[in-house]
Amino acid sequence: MGKIEEPWEPFDIQVLIEGQWERLLVIPDREEPKYALFDQENSIGLVWTEEAAQGRVWCAEGLIAKELVDQVGEQIDQYYLNKPE
Protein backbone atom coordinates (compact mmCIF):
# COMPACT_ATOMS: atom_id res chain seq x y z
CA MET A 1 0.00 0.00 0.00
CA GLY A 2 1.41 3.42 -0.94
CA LYS A 3 1.93 6.36 1.35
CA ILE A 4 -0.97 8.81 1.44
CA GLU A 5 0.36 12.35 1.24
CA GLU A 6 -1.52 15.17 2.85
CA PRO A 7 -1.97 18.33 0.73
CA TRP A 8 -0.09 20.37 3.34
CA GLU A 9 3.10 18.28 3.39
CA PRO A 10 6.24 20.37 2.76
CA PHE A 11 8.05 19.98 -0.56
CA ASP A 12 11.09 21.40 -2.33
CA ILE A 13 11.22 23.51 -5.46
CA GLN A 14 14.16 24.98 -7.37
CA VAL A 15 14.37 28.53 -8.67
CA LEU A 16 17.02 30.24 -10.78
CA ILE A 17 18.63 33.12 -8.88
CA GLU A 18 21.44 35.05 -10.60
CA GLY A 19 22.27 32.07 -12.80
CA GLN A 20 22.35 29.54 -9.94
CA TRP A 21 19.69 26.98 -9.07
CA GLU A 22 18.59 27.41 -5.46
CA ARG A 23 16.44 25.04 -3.43
CA LEU A 24 13.48 26.45 -1.51
CA LEU A 25 11.29 24.64 0.97
CA VAL A 26 7.57 25.20 0.47
CA ILE A 27 5.19 24.62 3.37
CA PRO A 28 1.50 24.78 2.42
CA ASP A 29 -0.81 26.41 4.97
CA ARG A 30 -3.43 24.03 6.37
CA GLU A 31 -6.14 26.71 6.60
CA GLU A 32 -5.59 29.02 3.61
CA PRO A 33 -4.30 28.55 0.05
CA LYS A 34 -0.95 30.18 0.94
CA TYR A 35 2.58 28.82 0.89
CA ALA A 36 5.43 29.71 3.27
CA LEU A 37 8.86 29.76 1.62
CA PHE A 38 12.16 28.99 3.32
CA ASP A 39 15.73 29.36 2.09
CA GLN A 40 17.52 26.77 4.25
CA GLU A 41 16.23 27.74 7.73
CA ASN A 42 15.17 31.33 7.03
CA SER A 43 11.65 32.37 6.10
CA ILE A 44 11.61 34.43 2.93
CA GLY A 45 7.87 35.06 2.77
CA LEU A 46 4.45 33.84 1.72
CA VAL A 47 2.97 33.36 -1.75
CA TRP A 48 -0.63 32.84 -2.86
CA THR A 49 -2.82 33.34 -5.91
CA GLU A 50 -5.52 35.91 -6.54
CA GLU A 51 -7.91 36.41 -9.41
CA ALA A 52 -7.29 39.63 -11.34
CA ALA A 53 -8.65 41.13 -14.56
CA GLN A 54 -5.83 39.39 -16.47
CA GLY A 55 -6.53 36.02 -14.78
CA ARG A 56 -4.86 34.22 -11.90
CA VAL A 57 -1.76 35.97 -10.57
CA TRP A 58 0.77 35.06 -7.88
CA CYS A 59 1.18 37.49 -4.98
CA ALA A 60 3.73 37.60 -2.17
CA GLU A 61 4.72 39.26 1.06
CA GLY A 62 7.96 39.12 2.97
CA LEU A 63 11.56 39.06 1.80
CA ILE A 64 10.95 37.27 -1.50
CA ALA A 65 12.20 39.24 -4.50
CA LYS A 66 9.43 40.48 -6.79
CA GLU A 67 11.24 38.91 -9.73
CA LEU A 68 10.95 35.44 -8.17
CA VAL A 69 7.23 35.41 -7.40
CA ASP A 70 6.07 34.12 -10.80
CA GLN A 71 8.92 31.59 -10.96
CA VAL A 72 8.02 30.27 -7.49
CA GLY A 73 4.34 30.09 -8.47
CA GLU A 74 5.16 28.15 -11.64
CA GLN A 75 7.24 25.68 -9.63
CA ILE A 76 4.44 25.18 -7.09
CA ASP A 77 1.96 24.59 -9.93
CA GLN A 78 4.37 22.10 -11.55
CA TYR A 79 4.76 20.24 -8.27
CA TYR A 80 1.00 19.70 -8.02
CA LEU A 81 0.65 18.82 -11.72
CA ASN A 82 3.40 16.19 -11.52
CA LYS A 83 2.58 14.88 -8.05
CA PRO A 84 1.80 11.14 -8.10
CA GLU A 85 -1.66 10.24 -6.82
N, CA, C and O of each residue as an XYZ file, in Angstrom:
340
protein
N       0.848     -1.180      0.000
C       0.000      0.000      0.000
C       0.892      1.241      0.000
O       1.850      1.305      0.770
N       0.600      2.214     -0.837
C       1.410      3.418     -0.936
C       1.132      4.416      0.177
O       0.108      4.359      0.858
N       2.061      5.312      0.333
C       1.926      6.360      1.348
C       0.902      7.395      0.887
O       0.941      7.844     -0.259
N       0.006      7.765      1.759
C      -0.974      8.806      1.437
C      -0.396     10.138      1.876
O      -0.135     10.348      3.060
N      -0.196     11.038      0.924
C       0.361     12.349      1.244
C      -0.762     13.328      1.518
O      -1.774     13.353      0.817
N      -0.569     14.122      2.534
C      -1.521     15.171      2.851
C      -1.213     16.382      1.972
O      -0.054     16.591      1.614
N      -2.214     17.181      1.615
C      -1.967     18.330      0.733
C      -1.111     19.415      1.378
O      -0.659     20.325      0.684
N      -0.878     19.342      2.675
C      -0.088     20.374      3.337
C       1.334     19.909      3.661
O       2.055     20.596      4.385
N       1.746     18.752      3.134
C       3.102     18.283      3.389
C       4.108     19.193      2.689
O       3.889     19.595      1.547
N       5.210     19.521      3.368
C       6.244     20.365      2.758
C       6.873     19.682      1.544
O       6.919     18.455      1.457
N       7.353     20.496      0.618
C       8.047     19.975     -0.559
C       9.085     20.998     -1.009
O       9.030     22.168     -0.630
N      10.023     20.540     -1.819
C      11.088     21.402     -2.333
C      10.788     21.832     -3.754
O      10.181     21.094     -4.529
N      11.224     23.036     -4.082
C      11.223     23.514     -5.461
C      12.602     24.095     -5.732
O      13.378     24.325     -4.804
N      12.907     24.333     -7.000
C      14.162     24.980     -7.368
C      13.850     26.199     -8.212
O      13.019     26.149     -9.119
N      14.532     27.301     -7.900
C      14.366     28.532     -8.668
C      15.743     29.009     -9.122
O      16.752     28.730     -8.473
N      15.774     29.719    -10.225
C      17.018     30.242    -10.783
C      17.232     31.649    -10.245
O      16.451     32.557    -10.530
N      18.298     31.824     -9.464
C      18.633     33.122     -8.882
C      20.039     33.484     -9.326
O      21.005     32.801     -8.984
N      20.147     34.566    -10.091
C      21.435     35.052    -10.598
C      22.253     33.938    -11.238
O      23.452     33.813    -10.987
N      21.596     33.127    -12.069
C      22.272     32.067    -12.804
C      22.541     30.796    -12.023
O      23.138     29.865    -12.565
N      22.124     30.724    -10.773
C      22.348     29.543     -9.937
C      21.004     28.954     -9.503
O      20.091     29.690     -9.129
N      20.889     27.634     -9.554
C      19.686     26.976     -9.067
C      19.735     26.919     -7.551
O      20.710     26.444     -6.969
N      18.687     27.403     -6.921
C      18.592     27.412     -5.462
C      17.366     26.613     -5.036
O      16.305     26.697     -5.655
N      17.530     25.841     -3.974
C      16.442     25.040     -3.434
C      15.670     25.856     -2.402
O      16.263     26.499     -1.536
N      14.349     25.823     -2.502
C      13.481     26.455     -1.514
C      12.540     25.395     -0.951
O      12.082     24.505     -1.667
N      12.266     25.509      0.329
C      11.295     24.640      0.974
C       9.950     25.347      0.966
O       9.854     26.512      1.353
N       8.923     24.651      0.531
C       7.567     25.198      0.466
C       6.716     24.460      1.493
O       6.645     23.231      1.490
N       6.071     25.227      2.371
C       5.189     24.624      3.369
C       3.781     25.177      3.156
O       3.512     26.338      3.463
N       2.882     24.337      2.626
C       1.497     24.782      2.420
C       0.807     25.057      3.757
O       1.025     24.345      4.737
N      -0.018     26.087      3.784
C      -0.807     26.412      4.967
C      -1.986     25.440      5.032
O      -2.579     25.119      4.002
N      -2.323     24.979      6.212
C      -3.434     24.031      6.369
C      -4.798     24.701      6.252
O      -5.782     24.051      5.900
N      -4.861     26.002      6.547
C      -6.145     26.707      6.596
C      -6.443     27.545      5.350
O      -7.599     27.667      4.945
N      -5.413     28.117      4.748
C      -5.593     29.019      3.607
C      -4.743     28.555      2.432
O      -3.752     27.851      2.630
N      -5.111     28.934      1.216
C      -4.295     28.553      0.050
C      -3.059     29.460     -0.078
O      -2.903     30.181     -1.063
N      -2.193     29.408      0.932
C      -0.950     30.175      0.945
C       0.210     29.227      1.182
O       0.032     28.133      1.717
N       1.401     29.657      0.780
C       2.584     28.821      0.886
C       3.711     29.620      1.527
O       4.065     30.695      1.042
N       4.279     29.100      2.623
C       5.435     29.713      3.271
C       6.685     29.197      2.574
O       6.802     28.007      2.280
N       7.620     30.109      2.313
C       8.864     29.755      1.623
C      10.048     29.919      2.553
O      10.135     30.885      3.311
N      10.964     28.955      2.482
C      12.162     28.993      3.318
C      13.399     28.741      2.466
O      13.416     27.843      1.623
N      14.422     29.535      2.695
C      15.727     29.355      2.087
C      16.604     28.790      3.193
O      17.046     29.531      4.072
N      16.859     27.497      3.162
C      17.516     26.770      4.252
C      16.647     26.902      5.494
O      15.563     26.320      5.512
N      17.048     27.626      6.529
C      16.226     27.736      7.730
C      15.539     29.089      7.872
O      14.838     29.317      8.858
N      15.720     29.975      6.928
C      15.172     31.329      7.026
C      13.897     31.488      6.210
O      13.842     31.083      5.048
N      12.880     32.073      6.814
C      11.647     32.367      6.095
C      11.904     33.523      5.130
O      12.477     34.549      5.497
N      11.465     33.328      3.884
C      11.609     34.431      2.928
C      10.263     35.009      2.511
O      10.216     35.948      1.717
N       9.168     34.464      3.033
C       7.867     35.059      2.768
C       6.771     34.063      2.479
O       6.939     32.851      2.614
N       5.641     34.617      2.076
C       4.450     33.842      1.716
C       4.078     34.143      0.274
O       4.276     35.260     -0.205
N       3.537     33.146     -0.415
C       2.974     33.360     -1.753
C       1.578     32.762     -1.796
O       1.269     31.820     -1.067
N       0.735     33.323     -2.663
C      -0.629     32.844     -2.862
C      -1.117     33.385     -4.192
O      -0.488     34.259     -4.790
N      -2.256     32.852     -4.655
C      -2.822     33.337     -5.911
C      -4.058     34.180     -5.646
O      -4.759     33.999     -4.651
N      -4.300     35.094     -6.553
C      -5.519     35.909     -6.545
C      -6.020     36.017     -7.971
O      -5.251     35.931     -8.928
N      -7.317     36.206     -8.092
C      -7.911     36.412     -9.409
C      -7.877     37.906     -9.724
O      -8.307     38.731     -8.917
N      -7.367     38.241    -10.894
C      -7.292     39.629    -11.342
C      -7.940     39.718    -12.720
O      -8.340     38.705    -13.295
N      -8.038     40.927    -13.237
C      -8.649     41.130    -14.556
C      -7.928     40.304    -15.621
O      -8.562     39.817    -16.557
N      -6.609     40.142    -15.488
C      -5.831     39.388    -16.471
C      -5.756     37.894    -16.150
O      -5.015     37.160    -16.805
N      -6.516     37.437    -15.147
C      -6.531     36.024    -14.779
C      -5.900     35.798    -13.416
O      -5.804     36.718    -12.603
N      -5.480     34.593    -13.178
C      -4.865     34.217    -11.901
C      -3.431     34.754    -11.837
O      -2.643     34.550    -12.760
N      -3.106     35.432    -10.751
C      -1.765     35.970    -10.567
C      -1.211     35.534     -9.213
O      -1.966     35.325     -8.264
N       0.099     35.401     -9.131
C       0.770     35.059     -7.881
C       1.123     36.338     -7.144
O       1.602     37.300     -7.744
N       0.885     36.345     -5.842
C       1.175     37.489     -4.975
C       2.122     37.017     -3.878
O       2.250     35.819     -3.626
N       2.787     37.977     -3.227
C       3.732     37.605     -2.171
C       3.859     38.711     -1.151
O       3.546     39.873     -1.410
N       4.333     38.309      0.032
C       4.716     39.264      1.058
C       5.938     38.689      1.756
O       6.127     37.473      1.798
N       6.755     39.560      2.295
C       7.956     39.119      2.973
C       9.201     39.506      2.199
O       9.200     40.486      1.453
N      10.265     38.730      2.378
C      11.559     39.059      1.796
C      11.761     38.531      0.386
O      12.814     38.766     -0.206
N      10.792     37.829     -0.166
C      10.947     37.267     -1.502
C      11.032     38.374     -2.549
O      10.235     39.312     -2.549
N      12.009     38.247     -3.438
C      12.195     39.245     -4.500
C      11.015     39.197     -5.463
O      10.536     38.123     -5.827
N      10.558     40.369     -5.866
C       9.431     40.478     -6.793
C       9.661     39.659     -8.066
O       8.728     39.081     -8.624
N      10.907     39.622     -8.509
C      11.244     38.910     -9.735
C      11.085     37.388     -9.606
O      10.987     36.688    -10.614
N      11.060     36.884     -8.382
C      10.952     35.442     -8.170
C       9.527     34.935     -7.985
O       9.289     33.729     -8.054
N       8.590     35.826     -7.753
C       7.226     35.412     -7.401
C       6.609     34.523     -8.472
O       6.075     33.461     -8.150
N       6.668     34.928     -9.734
C       6.070     34.116    -10.795
C       6.800     32.787    -10.959
O       6.172     31.753    -11.189
N       8.131     32.815    -10.841
C       8.919     31.590    -10.964
C       8.559     30.607     -9.848
O       8.415     29.410    -10.099
N       8.415     31.106     -8.618
C       8.018     30.268     -7.490
C       6.621     29.701     -7.745
O       6.389     28.507     -7.550
N       5.696     30.548     -8.178
C       4.336     30.087     -8.469
C       4.304     29.004     -9.530
O       3.569     28.026     -9.397
N       5.095     29.168    -10.585
C       5.156     28.153    -11.636
C       5.680     26.830    -11.087
O       5.182     25.765    -11.452
N       6.684     26.892    -10.211
C       7.245     25.680     -9.626
C       6.237     24.988     -8.707
O       6.155     23.760     -8.689
N       5.480     25.766     -7.954
C       4.437     25.184     -7.091
C       3.376     24.512     -7.955
O       2.958     23.390     -7.666
N       2.939     25.189     -9.012
C       1.963     24.594     -9.927
C       2.500     23.297    -10.528
O       1.776     22.305    -10.599
N       3.759     23.295    -10.959
C       4.366     22.101    -11.552
C       4.418     20.950    -10.551
O       4.188     19.795    -10.909
N       4.720     21.273     -9.299
C       4.760     20.240     -8.266
C       3.402     19.538     -8.182
O       3.338     18.309     -8.159
N       2.335     20.306     -8.137
C       1.004     19.701     -8.017
C       0.560     18.999     -9.299
O      -0.175     18.014     -9.232
N       0.990     19.485    -10.462
C       0.646     18.816    -11.715
C       1.359     17.481    -11.850
O       0.798     16.532    -12.398
N       2.590     17.395    -11.356
C       3.399     16.191    -11.523
C       3.372     15.275    -10.307
O       4.033     14.237    -10.301
N       2.624     15.643     -9.289
C       2.584     14.875     -8.050
C       1.858     13.554     -8.307
O       0.748     13.542     -8.839
N       2.492     12.441     -7.925
C       1.804     11.142     -8.103
C       0.610     11.022     -7.173
O       0.657     11.492     -6.036
N      -0.434     10.409     -7.636
C      -1.663     10.237     -6.825
C      -1.479      9.091     -5.874
O      -2.386      8.776     -5.104
